[in-house]
Amino acid sequence: MLAVVRACVFDLDGVLVDSEPVWEEVRRAFVAEHGGAWQPDTQSRLMGMSTAEWAAYLHELGVRMPPAEIARGVVDQMAARYRAGVPLMAGAVKAVRRLAERNTLGLASSSPRTLIDVVLDAADLKECFAATVSTEEVARGKPAPDGYLEAARRLDVDPRGCVAVEDSSNGLRSAHAAGMHVIAVPHPRYPPAPDALALAWRVLPNLDALTPELLS
């Protein structure tokens, strides 16, 4: 049973931005170009990892350069793609603005700070969020709870009074481990694993169903 909601913390990739197809395309091409071998489970493993974590993983796949260089190369390509046009999820801007009218909002993303800022600026949503966190800024990426715990700390709220909005297996696990109530909005192309989805307090078909009334 959810008590009083003090804040709502959004994920970015797959929730507000349809970025997973772009991430997969960019990283898959980068791996192939630099001597690595993409595996069948690579994309699902990468979802939720921090920049340092996924760069190290791509290095393990055989990319012939240091992880820091891998990260710079991939992030630069992602930023270029976003500047050409951010692929926002249907209903994302309206959902954020709708909730911001009545709720304190935060964001906890596995994307690097550079990409978070590019997206929020392009969507004109930066002012809607009282705090934003990149998992680059904490010790561990998702599924560890660090990013969500840091978002709650910056918002000055108890995580147990927060609702998180997530799409991926690692994201659902991360927010749940932080003690938050999790609303799952599964991505149709990258659905979460059944055990992760079972952690959700609510499962919604799309962002149009995310309303202040649901949180009240």
C-alpha positions as CSV (number, residue, x, y, z in Angstrom):
1,M,0.0,0.0,0.0
2,L,1.5,3.3,-1.0
3,A,1.3,6.1,1.5
4,V,1.9,9.8,0.7
5,V,3.9,10.4,-2.5
6,R,6.6,12.9,-1.8
7,A,8.2,12.7,-5.3
8,C,8.2,10.9,-8.6
9,V,11.5,9.9,-10.1
10,F,11.7,9.2,-13.8
11,D,14.1,7.0,-15.8
12,L,15.2,8.6,-19.1
13,D,16.1,5.9,-21.6
14,G,13.1,3.9,-22.7
15,V,10.7,6.0,-20.6
16,L,11.0,9.6,-21.8
17,V,13.3,8.9,-24.8
18,D,13.0,6.1,-27.3
19,S,16.8,5.8,-27.1
20,E,17.4,2.1,-26.7
21,P,17.2,1.4,-30.5
22,V,19.6,4.3,-31.0
23,W,22.0,3.1,-28.3
24,E,21.9,-0.4,-29.8
25,E,22.5,0.8,-33.3
26,V,25.4,3.1,-32.3
27,R,27.1,0.6,-29.9
28,R,26.6,-2.4,-32.2
29,A,28.2,-0.5,-35.1
30,F,31.0,0.7,-32.8
31,V,31.8,-2.8,-31.6
32,A,31.8,-4.2,-35.2
33,E,34.0,-1.3,-36.4
34,H,36.6,-1.8,-33.7
35,G,37.0,-5.5,-33.7
36,G,34.5,-6.7,-31.2
37,A,31.8,-9.3,-31.4
38,W,28.2,-8.4,-30.4
39,Q,26.5,-11.3,-28.5
40,P,22.8,-12.2,-28.5
41,D,22.3,-11.0,-25.0
42,T,24.5,-7.9,-25.2
43,Q,21.7,-5.3,-25.5
44,S,19.8,-6.7,-22.5
45,R,23.0,-6.8,-20.4
46,L,23.8,-3.2,-21.3
47,M,20.5,-1.7,-20.4
48,G,20.9,0.2,-17.1
49,M,24.7,0.0,-16.9
50,S,26.6,3.2,-16.1
51,T,28.9,4.6,-18.7
52,A,32.0,3.1,-17.1
53,E,30.3,-0.3,-16.8
54,W,29.1,-0.5,-20.4
55,A,32.4,0.8,-21.8
56,A,34.3,-1.9,-19.8
57,Y,31.8,-4.5,-21.1
58,L,32.3,-3.5,-24.8
59,H,36.0,-3.7,-24.2
60,E,35.5,-7.3,-23.0
61,L,33.6,-8.0,-26.2
62,G,36.9,-7.4,-28.0
63,V,36.8,-3.6,-28.8
64,R,40.5,-2.7,-29.3
65,M,40.7,0.5,-27.2
66,P,40.6,1.5,-23.6
67,P,37.2,1.8,-22.0
68,A,37.5,5.5,-21.5
69,E,38.1,6.0,-25.2
70,I,35.2,3.6,-26.0
71,A,32.9,5.7,-23.8
72,R,34.0,9.0,-25.4
73,G,33.5,7.6,-28.9
74,V,30.0,6.2,-28.3
75,V,28.7,9.2,-26.3
76,D,29.9,11.6,-28.9
77,Q,28.0,9.7,-31.6
78,M,24.9,9.6,-29.4
79,A,25.1,13.3,-28.7
80,A,25.3,14.0,-32.4
81,R,22.3,11.8,-33.1
82,Y,20.3,13.6,-30.4
83,R,21.2,17.0,-31.6
84,A,19.8,16.0,-35.0
85,G,16.6,15.1,-33.3
86,V,15.7,13.6,-29.9
87,P,13.4,10.5,-30.3
88,L,11.0,11.3,-27.5
89,M,8.5,8.6,-26.4
90,A,4.9,9.2,-27.2
91,G,3.3,11.3,-24.5
92,A,6.6,12.0,-22.7
93,V,6.5,15.8,-22.6
94,K,2.9,15.9,-21.6
95,A,3.3,13.3,-18.9
96,V,6.2,15.2,-17.3
97,R,4.5,18.5,-17.4
98,R,1.2,17.0,-16.1
99,L,2.9,15.5,-13.1
100,A,5.1,18.5,-12.5
101,E,2.0,20.6,-11.8
102,R,1.3,18.6,-8.6
103,N,4.4,16.6,-7.8
104,T,8.1,17.1,-7.2
105,L,10.0,15.4,-10.0
106,G,13.5,13.8,-10.1
107,L,15.3,11.9,-12.8
108,A,17.7,8.9,-12.3
109,S,19.4,7.9,-15.6
110,S,22.1,5.6,-16.8
111,S,22.9,8.1,-19.5
112,P,26.0,10.3,-19.0
113,R,25.3,13.9,-17.8
114,T,26.0,15.3,-21.3
115,L,23.2,13.3,-22.9
116,I,20.7,14.0,-20.0
117,D,21.3,17.8,-20.5
118,V,21.0,17.5,-24.3
119,V,17.6,15.7,-24.0
120,L,16.1,17.9,-21.3
121,D,17.2,21.1,-23.2
122,A,15.8,19.8,-26.5
123,A,12.5,18.8,-24.9
124,D,12.3,22.0,-22.8
125,L,11.8,19.9,-19.7
126,K,14.8,20.9,-17.5
127,E,12.8,23.2,-15.3
128,C,10.3,20.4,-14.5
129,F,12.9,18.4,-12.5
130,A,14.1,19.5,-9.1
131,A,17.0,17.0,-9.3
132,T,18.6,14.9,-11.9
133,V,21.2,12.1,-11.4
134,S,23.5,10.3,-13.9
135,T,24.8,6.9,-12.6
136,E,28.2,8.3,-13.7
137,E,27.8,10.3,-10.5
138,V,27.4,7.3,-8.1
139,A,29.4,4.2,-7.3
140,R,27.2,1.7,-9.2
141,G,24.8,1.6,-12.1
142,K,21.5,-0.1,-12.3
143,P,20.4,-2.7,-11.0
144,A,22.1,-1.3,-7.9
145,P,19.9,1.2,-6.1
146,D,22.6,4.0,-6.0
147,G,21.2,6.3,-8.7
148,Y,17.7,6.3,-7.2
149,L,19.0,6.7,-3.6
150,E,21.0,9.7,-4.8
151,A,18.0,11.2,-6.5
152,A,16.0,10.9,-3.3
153,R,18.9,12.4,-1.3
154,R,19.1,15.4,-3.7
155,L,15.3,15.8,-3.5
156,D,15.5,15.6,0.3
157,V,12.8,12.9,0.5
158,D,12.7,9.4,1.9
159,P,13.0,6.9,-1.0
160,R,10.0,5.1,0.5
161,G,7.9,8.1,-0.3
162,C,8.9,8.1,-3.9
163,V,7.4,6.6,-7.0
164,A,9.8,5.6,-9.8
165,V,8.9,5.3,-13.5
166,E,10.9,2.6,-15.3
167,D,10.8,0.3,-18.3
168,S,13.8,-2.0,-18.1
169,S,14.6,-5.1,-16.0
170,N,17.7,-3.4,-14.4
171,G,15.8,-0.2,-13.8
172,L,12.9,-1.9,-12.1
173,R,15.3,-3.8,-9.9
174,S,17.2,-0.6,-9.1
175,A,14.2,1.4,-8.0
176,H,12.7,-1.4,-6.1
177,A,16.0,-2.0,-4.3
178,A,16.0,1.7,-3.3
179,G,12.7,1.2,-1.5
180,M,10.6,3.1,-4.1
181,H,7.2,2.0,-5.4
182,V,7.8,1.3,-9.1
183,I,5.5,2.1,-12.0
184,A,6.5,0.0,-15.0
185,V,5.9,1.3,-18.5
186,P,7.4,-1.5,-20.6
187,H,9.1,-0.7,-23.9
188,P,7.4,-2.8,-26.6
189,R,10.7,-3.7,-28.2
190,Y,12.7,-4.3,-25.0
191,P,10.2,-5.7,-22.5
192,P,11.5,-6.4,-19.0
193,A,12.0,-9.9,-17.6
194,P,8.9,-11.4,-15.8
195,D,10.7,-11.5,-12.5
196,A,11.6,-7.8,-12.8
197,L,8.1,-6.8,-13.9
198,A,6.7,-8.6,-10.9
199,L,8.5,-6.0,-8.7
200,A,6.3,-3.2,-10.1
201,W,3.6,-1.6,-8.0
202,R,1.7,-0.6,-11.2
203,V,2.1,-1.6,-14.8
204,L,0.9,0.9,-17.4
205,P,0.5,0.5,-21.1
206,N,1.9,3.9,-22.0
207,L,2.7,7.4,-20.5
208,D,-0.8,8.7,-21.2
209,A,-1.9,6.5,-18.3
210,L,0.5,8.2,-15.9
211,T,-1.5,10.8,-14.1
212,P,-1.3,12.8,-10.9
213,E,-4.5,11.0,-9.8
214,L,-2.6,7.7,-10.0
215,L,0.0,9.0,-7.5
216,S,-2.6,10.6,-5.2
